[in-house]
Each structure stands twice: as C-alpha cells, then as structure tokens.
Amino acid sequence: MLTHTSIILAILGLLLLIYIIRLVSSKRLLLSYSLLWVFLAVIITLCALFPTPIYWLADEIGIALPSNFIFIIGIICLLVICLSLSVIASKQTAYSKTLVQEVALLRKEVDAIKAEQQNIR
C-alpha cells in the first residue's frame, strides 16, 4: 500500500516530468539536454510507486537504511548531470573561441579590402 509520502513523491515526479516536457515543447530546453532530467523524473516516480526494489537493493548492497540508498543514488544522479553540463560547457567554450577567431579573421579581411579600395581611389 502506498503511503502519503509515496503519493506526494509520485505526484512531484510526474509534475517534474510534465514541467520538463513543457520546457522542451516551448524550446526553452533542448531535447538532448532534457534526457537526463526525464530519466530522473521517471526514476523518482517509479521509486515512489514501487518502493520494494529500493529496500531490496539497499539490503543487497549492504546499506542499512533505504533512505541512505536513495541519497546515494540522488547524489550519483546529480554528479552525472553536473558532469554532463560540464562537458556541454566545455564544448560551448571551444565553439565560442573558434567563432571569435573566425570573426577576427573575417574582420581583418574586410579591413584589408576596405584599405585596398581606398588606395584605388
């Protein structure tokens, strides 16, 4: 039987999933960036609806309390999301650097063309 806390957690997981879908549909969040969040929302909802596997996994791993197991899994999920965002930020930084260099080269070419045209006149 689901407890009051499980019901609230399942509702919060579903609300998170709906919110992520709305962000993607309004193009405020890219689909590729939302996959980890969708996965996390689904896991939260499933764990709230079916808590028995949590107890079993915690016991098998040797963790005394299932709540500690949930905290460990939550921390691991957040670390994965942070790592994913760090990779994205690194790619964006490299891309920005390349764009700045290309703009500088194009600006140099435009200035050279302008100087050449002024010399012709």
BAKOL-41145 format. One record per residue (C-alpha): residue number from 1; x, y, z; residue in one letter. Coordinates in nm, 4 decimals, always signed. Layout:
BEGIN
+-----+----------+----------+----------+--------+
| num |       c1 |       c2 |       c3 | residu |
+-----+----------+----------+----------+--------+
| NUM |        X |        Y |        Z |      a |
...
+-----+----------+----------+----------+--------+
//
This chain:
BEGIN
+-----+----------+----------+----------+--------+
| num |       c1 |       c2 |       c3 | residu |
+-----+----------+----------+----------+--------+
|   1 |  +0.0000 |  +0.0000 |  +0.0000 |      m |
|   2 |  +0.1273 |  +0.3447 |  -0.0907 |      l |
|   3 |  +0.1927 |  +0.5822 |  +0.1942 |      t |
|   4 |  +0.1146 |  +0.9504 |  +0.1979 |      h |
|   5 |  +0.4817 |  +1.0305 |  +0.1311 |      t |
|   6 |  +0.4958 |  +0.7920 |  -0.1652 |      s |
|   7 |  +0.1893 |  +0.9508 |  -0.3205 |      i |
|   8 |  +0.3330 |  +1.3010 |  -0.2791 |      i |
|   9 |  +0.6677 |  +1.1905 |  -0.4222 |      l |
|  10 |  +0.4965 |  +1.0223 |  -0.7193 |      a |
|  11 |  +0.2967 |  +1.3397 |  -0.7864 |      i |
|  12 |  +0.6134 |  +1.5509 |  -0.7640 |      l |
|  13 |  +0.7903 |  +1.3149 |  -1.0057 |      g |
|  14 |  +0.5037 |  +1.3431 |  -1.2533 |      l |
|  15 |  +0.4944 |  +1.7226 |  -1.2148 |      l |
|  16 |  +0.8693 |  +1.7338 |  -1.2839 |      l |
|  17 |  +0.8186 |  +1.5217 |  -1.5948 |      l |
|  18 |  +0.5366 |  +1.7473 |  -1.7166 |      i |
|  19 |  +0.7465 |  +2.0574 |  -1.6497 |      y |
|  20 |  +1.0415 |  +1.9147 |  -1.8460 |      i |
|  21 |  +0.8120 |  +1.8285 |  -2.1375 |      i |
|  22 |  +0.6712 |  +2.1840 |  -2.1326 |      r |
|  23 |  +1.0232 |  +2.3302 |  -2.1336 |      l |
|  24 |  +1.1157 |  +2.1156 |  -2.4332 |      v |
|  25 |  +0.7950 |  +2.1949 |  -2.6215 |      s |
|  26 |  +0.8403 |  +2.5695 |  -2.5637 |      s |
|  27 |  +1.2010 |  +2.5347 |  -2.6874 |      k |
|  28 |  +1.3454 |  +2.6693 |  -2.3605 |      r |
|  29 |  +1.5281 |  +2.3378 |  -2.3101 |      l |
|  30 |  +1.6839 |  +2.1271 |  -2.5835 |      l |
|  31 |  +1.5704 |  +1.7676 |  -2.6063 |      l |
|  32 |  +1.9260 |  +1.6370 |  -2.5840 |      s |
|  33 |  +1.9772 |  +1.8208 |  -2.2533 |      y |
|  34 |  +1.6451 |  +1.7075 |  -2.1125 |      s |
|  35 |  +1.7021 |  +1.3324 |  -2.1392 |      l |
|  36 |  +1.8825 |  +1.3054 |  -1.8065 |      l |
|  37 |  +1.6083 |  +1.5067 |  -1.6362 |      w |
|  38 |  +1.3352 |  +1.2933 |  -1.7924 |      v |
|  39 |  +1.5186 |  +0.9808 |  -1.6762 |      f |
|  40 |  +1.5464 |  +1.1238 |  -1.3242 |      l |
|  41 |  +1.1754 |  +1.2158 |  -1.3138 |      a |
|  42 |  +1.0750 |  +0.8673 |  -1.4285 |      v |
|  43 |  +1.3029 |  +0.7034 |  -1.1691 |      i |
|  44 |  +1.1588 |  +0.9234 |  -0.8920 |      i |
|  45 |  +0.8048 |  +0.8337 |  -0.9926 |      t |
|  46 |  +0.8777 |  +0.4614 |  -1.0225 |      l |
|  47 |  +1.0604 |  +0.4501 |  -0.6897 |      c |
|  48 |  +0.7697 |  +0.6264 |  -0.5229 |      a |
|  49 |  +0.5140 |  +0.3889 |  -0.6734 |      l |
|  50 |  +0.7202 |  +0.0715 |  -0.6249 |      f |
|  51 |  +0.9440 |  +0.1124 |  -0.3157 |      p |
|  52 |  +1.0117 |  -0.2604 |  -0.2651 |      t |
|  53 |  +1.3102 |  -0.2752 |  -0.5066 |      p |
|  54 |  +1.4713 |  +0.0105 |  -0.3113 |      i |
|  55 |  +1.4575 |  -0.1934 |  +0.0094 |      y |
|  56 |  +1.5920 |  -0.4996 |  -0.1705 |      w |
|  57 |  +1.8776 |  -0.3131 |  -0.3409 |      l |
|  58 |  +1.9762 |  -0.1371 |  -0.0198 |      a |
|  59 |  +1.9849 |  -0.4709 |  +0.1612 |      d |
|  60 |  +2.1844 |  -0.6399 |  -0.1181 |      e |
|  61 |  +2.4429 |  -0.3631 |  -0.1299 |      i |
|  62 |  +2.4718 |  -0.3618 |  +0.2478 |      g |
|  63 |  +2.3270 |  -0.0202 |  +0.3189 |      i |
|  64 |  +2.1424 |  -0.0198 |  +0.6499 |      a |
|  65 |  +1.8666 |  +0.2256 |  +0.5632 |      l |
|  66 |  +1.6860 |  +0.2563 |  +0.2299 |      p |
|  67 |  +1.6816 |  +0.6347 |  +0.2762 |      s |
|  68 |  +2.0627 |  +0.6346 |  +0.2708 |      n |
|  69 |  +2.0497 |  +0.4340 |  -0.0515 |      f |
|  70 |  +1.8141 |  +0.6915 |  -0.2025 |      i |
|  71 |  +2.0501 |  +0.9730 |  -0.1020 |      f |
|  72 |  +2.3459 |  +0.7901 |  -0.2569 |      i |
|  73 |  +2.1538 |  +0.7354 |  -0.5818 |      i |
|  74 |  +2.0425 |  +1.1003 |  -0.5790 |      g |
|  75 |  +2.3977 |  +1.2220 |  -0.5340 |      i |
|  76 |  +2.5179 |  +0.9953 |  -0.8158 |      i |
|  77 |  +2.2427 |  +1.1283 |  -1.0462 |      c |
|  78 |  +2.3353 |  +1.4875 |  -0.9644 |      l |
|  79 |  +2.7028 |  +1.4138 |  -1.0287 |      l |
|  80 |  +2.6166 |  +1.2645 |  -1.3683 |      v |
|  81 |  +2.4078 |  +1.5713 |  -1.4535 |      i |
|  82 |  +2.6913 |  +1.8031 |  -1.3396 |      c |
|  83 |  +2.9419 |  +1.6097 |  -1.5494 |      l |
|  84 |  +2.7108 |  +1.6255 |  -1.8494 |      s |
|  85 |  +2.6707 |  +2.0016 |  -1.8078 |      l |
|  86 |  +3.0479 |  +2.0419 |  -1.7704 |      s |
|  87 |  +3.1020 |  +1.8595 |  -2.0997 |      v |
|  88 |  +2.8428 |  +2.0822 |  -2.2662 |      i |
|  89 |  +3.0028 |  +2.3978 |  -2.1210 |      a |
|  90 |  +3.3451 |  +2.2842 |  -2.2422 |      s |
|  91 |  +3.2142 |  +2.2263 |  -2.5949 |      k |
|  92 |  +3.0415 |  +2.5651 |  -2.5928 |      q |
|  93 |  +3.3613 |  +2.7380 |  -2.4773 |      t |
|  94 |  +3.5642 |  +2.5766 |  -2.7542 |      a |
|  95 |  +3.2962 |  +2.6651 |  -3.0086 |      y |
|  96 |  +3.2875 |  +3.0278 |  -2.8879 |      s |
|  97 |  +3.6650 |  +3.0515 |  -2.9133 |      k |
|  98 |  +3.6535 |  +2.9227 |  -3.2706 |      t |
|  99 |  +3.3799 |  +3.1701 |  -3.3600 |      l |
| 100 |  +3.5735 |  +3.4627 |  -3.2116 |      v |
| 101 |  +3.8822 |  +3.3622 |  -3.4107 |      q |
| 102 |  +3.6821 |  +3.3325 |  -3.7333 |      e |
| 103 |  +3.5210 |  +3.6724 |  -3.6759 |      v |
| 104 |  +3.8645 |  +3.8263 |  -3.6146 |      a |
| 105 |  +3.9979 |  +3.6771 |  -3.9394 |      l |
| 106 |  +3.6946 |  +3.7978 |  -4.1330 |      l |
| 107 |  +3.7240 |  +4.1437 |  -3.9810 |      r |
| 108 |  +4.0921 |  +4.1527 |  -4.0858 |      k |
| 109 |  +3.9963 |  +4.0552 |  -4.4414 |      e |
| 110 |  +3.7231 |  +4.3218 |  -4.4539 |      v |
| 111 |  +3.9643 |  +4.5860 |  -4.3248 |      d |
| 112 |  +4.2203 |  +4.4818 |  -4.5883 |      a |
| 113 |  +3.9582 |  +4.5030 |  -4.8635 |      i |
| 114 |  +3.8470 |  +4.8484 |  -4.7410 |      k |
| 115 |  +4.2079 |  +4.9699 |  -4.7295 |      a |
| 116 |  +4.2682 |  +4.8350 |  -5.0804 |      e |
| 117 |  +3.9577 |  +5.0109 |  -5.2135 |      q |
| 118 |  +4.0606 |  +5.3375 |  -5.0538 |      q |
| 119 |  +4.4082 |  +5.3088 |  -5.2114 |      n |
| 120 |  +4.2485 |  +5.2593 |  -5.5536 |      i |
| 121 |  +4.0509 |  +5.5812 |  -5.5240 |      r |
+-----+----------+----------+----------+--------+
//
